[in-house]
């Protein structure tokens, strides 16, 4: 982990892969990750942790399967939303978005319970950022 400030715009410019987050720093036992997204992720759930989203650029939609039924939240740039633990959700962005995610280190991008993983989704616990580029 770098002990220097990280410029999020430079960090995002350092990679092109979609749905493949980069760890920009750690806070206690949590990763702060940046990701570029476009298209659809997959339905998944994190059984033991909430998932925090901050939309830095673009717009993100998150479909949710909650006890009272399905709904979709729309997040324009500057918006935050937390998906509660155990709730199935499917992020998507038609036009593309850049995100900051905050979750426990080692949390899988496809959760503990998910549908089949499409080729365009990176099933990872986050990749280390090249801090020379950040």
N, C-alpha and C positions, 0 to 999 in steps of 0.2 A: 504494500500500500504506500502511495506517495505521501510525503509530508509537506508537499507544496500545493498551492491552490490549483484547482482543476477548472478550466473554462469549459462549460458544457457544450457550447457551440463548436469549439475545436474538437472536443471528444467525439461528438456526433459526426463531424466531418472526417474523422480518422477511419471510418469503416462504412461499408455500403450494405452489408447483409441485413435483410429484413427479419423481424421476429427473432433476433439473435442478440440479446442484451450484453452490454459491457459493464463491468463493475468499475465505477469511478472512485468509490471510497467505501470504507466500512465505518459504521458507528456501533460501538459495542459489538453485539453479535448479529448486526443487520448489514445487508448490502444496500448501497444506493447504486442503482443500475440505470443506464440510459439505453434506449432502444429506438430503432426506426421501424415503423410498421406500415403496411399497406395491404389491403385485401382482408381476408378473414383468418383468425387464429383457429382454435378448435374449442369445443365444449370441454371444460375441465373444472375441477374443484381442488382446493387446497384444504385438506381436512383439519389441519392444526394451526393454520395461520390466516390472518387477514391479508389482503393484497392491496397496496396503496398505489394509485396512479396519479401523476401530475402531467397534464398535457402541456408540453413546452411550445410546440408548433403544430398547426393543423387541427384536425378534429378526430376524436375517437368516439366510437359507440361501444357500449358494453351491454350485451344481452344477458339477462339474468333469469334463472329458474328458481323462483322463490316459493315458499309454501303457499302463498296466495295466488301464484300463477307466474307467467312469464311477463317481463317488461324489459324495455331498453332504455338506458340512460345515455344522453348525448353530452359529450364533454368538449367544448371549444377550448382553444388555447387559453391557458391560465387557470383552467378548472382542475379540481382534485376530486377524487372519489375513492372510497375504500370498499372493496368487495369483502363482505364478512366471511370468515372461515366456514368451510363446508358448503357454500353456495356455488352451484354450477354457474359458470359464466363463459361468454365467448366474445372477446374483444374483436373489433373490426374497424377499418378505416378505408373508406372508398377513395379518398384523395391523398392519403398518406398523413402520418403524424410522427412527431418525435416525443418521446415520453421519458419521465423520470419515475422509476419504480423503487419502492422501499419495502424490503421484506427480509426475513431471517436468512442469514448466509446458508447456502446449501439448498434453498427452495427451488424446486424444479419449475421450469417455465410451463410445463404441461401438467403440473399438479400431481396429486396422488391418485386421482380418478379421472380418466379422460377417454374420449373416443379415439379412433385410430389417428395416428399422427401423420398429417400430410407432409410431403417432401419439402414444402416451403417453410415449415416451422422447425426451428432448431430446438430440440429437446436438450436443455442444458441447465446448469445451475449458475450460468453467467460466465462470460469470458473475461479474463483480466484485460483491462484497458492498457494499450501501449501509452504509458505516461509521457513518453517523449513527444507524443502527438497531442496530449491533453493540456 
